[in-house]
Amino acid sequence: MPSQDELKKQVGYQAIDDYVTSGMKVGLGTGSTAAFAVERLGMLLKDGTLKDIIAVPTSVRTKEQAEELGIPLTTLDEFSRLDVAIDGADEVDPDLNLVKGGGGALLREKMVEIVADKFIVIVDESKLCDALGPGQHLCGNQPVRRVRIEQHRVDGVEDDAMIQHERAVKS
């Protein structure tokens, strides 16, 4: 049976392989699983499989990792729309509802996710839970904040859905 790190690597690599193509603007999440997606993106840029990628990191740690791997970076000030954002979650229930924020980069993660056309959530089986939140069968993570947002405004445009979640990639 694969270790937890092997499962994280598998879903991180799969997200890049399945959802990122040359010429995209990509939001890079934060955390142990998202780090594998960043690693894979760097590998594919280095070997020439992917070209003309520009990325927005959601934390200092992700920024440093991306810089070490030669991934070109930008900010949301320069690009207010991204093709895809890839990030992990702290908990995922059977209906694919998420809890995020246990790692401390919640605000930047939310900002990047909201402006992405697709938001890909990558998790290993340790993040799958029967229900979300305190008093439930938790995955061992305590969320910083749990909020249900029905409407948001980005660049003056209203959208009834918070984020169009593509799916949680399960191992």
N, C-alpha and C positions, 0 to 999 in steps of 0.2 A: 504494500500500500504506500502511495506517495506521501512524503512529509508535507506539513502545512506550507512550508516555504516553496516546495515543488509545485503545490497546487496554486499558490499565489503567482508564481512565475508563469505557469500554464495559462491562467486567465489573463494576466497582464499582457503576455505575448499575443494571445488570441485576439484581444481587443484591438491591438495595433494592426495585426494581420488582416482582420475582418473589416475594420472601419476607417482606416487611414490610407489615403492614396496621395500621390504626388500633387503638389500645389495647394494642399489644404492648410488652413489655419486651425491649430489644435490647442485645446485647453488641457494642461497637464495637472492632474490631481496630486494630492499629498498623502503620504502614508506608505506602509510597507508593501501593499499590493500595487498601488499606483507606481511605486518606484520601479517595479518590473516592466510596466508599460513604457516608462521613460527610458529604461535600459534598452528595450526592444526598438523604440523609435531611433535612438542613437545608433544602434547596430545597423539598421536598415538605411539610415542616411549615410553612414560611413562606407557601406559596401555599394552604394549607388542604387539600391533597390527603390528607395524613395528619394525624391528631389523636390526642391522649392517648397519645403515645409517651413512654417514659422509657428512658434508656440508661445503660449502665455502660461507661465507657471503660477501655481496658487500658493506658494510658500517660498521662503528663503531656501529651505532645504531642497525643494524641487528645482529652484533656479540654479543652485550650485551644482546639482547633479546634471542638469541639462547642459550647463556651460562646460563641465568636464567632458561631456560626451559630444560636444560640438553641435548641439542643437541650436539653431538660430532662434533668438527670443525677441519678443515684443511685449507691449502692454495693451491693456484695454483702452488706454488713451489714444493709441495709434489704430487699433482695430476694434470696433465696437460690435462686431459680429464674427463668430467663429463657426467653422464647419462642424466640429465635433469637440466635446469635452469628455475626458476619460478619468474616472476617479473611483475610489472605493467607497464603502459605507461601513458603519459600525454595526448595524443590525439590518436584516431584511426579513420580513415576514412572508408567509405563503402567498399573499396577494401582491408581493413585490413593493410594499410600502417600505420606506427607508428611515433610518435614524442616522444622521451624520453629525459630526462636530466633536467627537471625543478626542480628536487629535489637536484641536486648537486652531486650525486654519479655516474654520467654517465660513467666515465672512468672504474671504477671497474665493473659496470654493463656490459659494452661492453666486457671486458676481460672475464668475466664469461660466458656470452651468447655465445661468439665465440667458446669456447672450449666444449660447451655442445652438446650432440647428438640431443637433443630436446630443444627448447626454447618455453616455454608456457607463453603467455601473458594473464594476468588477469586484467580485467577492469570492472567497473560498468558502467551503462548507461550514467553517467555524462561525461565520457571520449569519447563518440561517437560523431563525428563531421561530418559535410557535406564535409569539405575539411581541409587540414592541412596548418598551417603556418600563418604568418602575412597577414592581409588583408582578410582572410577567416573567415568563421564562426568558431571561436575558442571556445574551451571549457572553456576558462578563464585562460588557462595556456600559458605562453610564454616559448618556448624552449630555452635552453642554446645554442644548436647547432642542426642543421638539415643537415645531410650529407647522400648522397647516395653512398654507397661503392659497387663497382662491383666485387672486388677481395680482398681476404685477405690471409695472410700467417701465419700459426700456426705450429710451430716446423718444418719449412722447407717444409711443404706440401701446395700446392696451391689449392684453391677451388674457382670455379666460382661464387658460391652463397655466399653472406655475411653470412647469418645465415639461416638455414632451419627453418622457422617459422612454428610451428605446427598449431596454430590457435589462434585467440583471443577468449577467453572464454567470451561469452556474457550472461548477466542475462536475 
